[in-house]
Amino acid sequence: MSQQPAHLARDARAEAERDESFRDSISTVDRQGKRIWIYPKKPSGKWTTRRQWLAYALLALLLTGPFLRIGGEPLLMINVLERRFVFFGQTFWPQDFLIFVIGLLAFIVFVALFTVAFGRLFCGWACPQTVFMEHVFRRIEYLIEGDWKHQQLLNKEPMSAKKLGKKTLKHAVFFAISFIIGNTFLAYLIGSEELIRIITEPPAEHFGGLVAMFAFSGAFYGNFAFFREQACTTVCPLRPFARRAHGSQERGDRLRPCARREASYVAQGRRSRSRRQGRLHRLQGLRACVPHRNRHPQRHAARMRELHRLHRCVRPHHGQRGPAERPGALRQRG
């Protein structure tokens, strides 16, 4: 039996020693079980603008969907009570349930395979939770309370008239939008005509419909005002597929955005013909990602020791300036 190459054995040992304990806990809950609120910075840029335009197009399609007609039938309706399902103007009754189930399963499998193949492209661009949360509710939060630093200061300061006014206004707008979203989803279940009849006629004649309206509104309000990102991290059924697609990079790339670049340098070093060239590539990879001195002091110290060791090993060749002689070669972060 041939001996395993040294770099493969080293990778196997590193894989066995990798700390995966972070998967045993939720990042938004501390050890005492208290909620850790996330304050995302207001995004901007070319791709953010593109995401906004796509999100607004999807919102327009979602809100107008119950009122669009194809051949006299709604664009989409899933009336479970009357066992009547309409897709793109085509009506399906209980005897067509097999076709309906096959189409639904095909759609679910398509979304799952798309998520596995393209990471979280669906989650970041077309997921209803992302569209509503990031492009509607967070935008309102930025408009009323300001960016993430202002939100943190507002939550930390004691209750005052200014804080009470902002919180009341924000949650009132949140509930109003949740009421619209809840009624829209209710229209997909019972039809737009039935929804309009519930709204226009006296509440006593449609008490069950009125309860359903407020139940849907309260569910969406609780989700987008309080539950938020935990719907993606704990409830979403697509998360295991996306995590499996990026299993080895989920933690490292989040903590060190340059991990891929460092790995490419290491791979080049393994393919190099000389030991000196391999050390040069390894040195470039280490310099590409030095942990922050204050945030990760132990990792920063270990990385700097490795950098100094490699600088001592690599010497100038044929009159060229070595990495240790180049200006800024050991520039530390922090």
ABEGO torsion letter per residue (X at the ends): XBBBBAAAAAAAAAAAABBAAAAABBAABBAAGBBBBBBBBBBBEAAAAAAAAAAAAAAAAAAAAAABBBGGBBABBBBAAAGBBBBGGBBBBAAAAAAAAAAAAAAAAAAAAAAAAAEAAAAAAABAAAAAAAAAAAAAAAAAAEBAAAAAAAAABBBBAAAAAAAAAAAAAAAAAAAAAAAAAAAAAAEAAAAAAAAABBAAABAAAAAAAAAAAAAAAAAAAAAEAAAAAAABAAAAAAAAAAAAAAAAAAABAAAAAAAAAAAAAAABABAAAAAAAAAAAAAABBBBAAABAAAAAAAAAAAAAAAAABBBBGGBBBAAABBGAABBBX
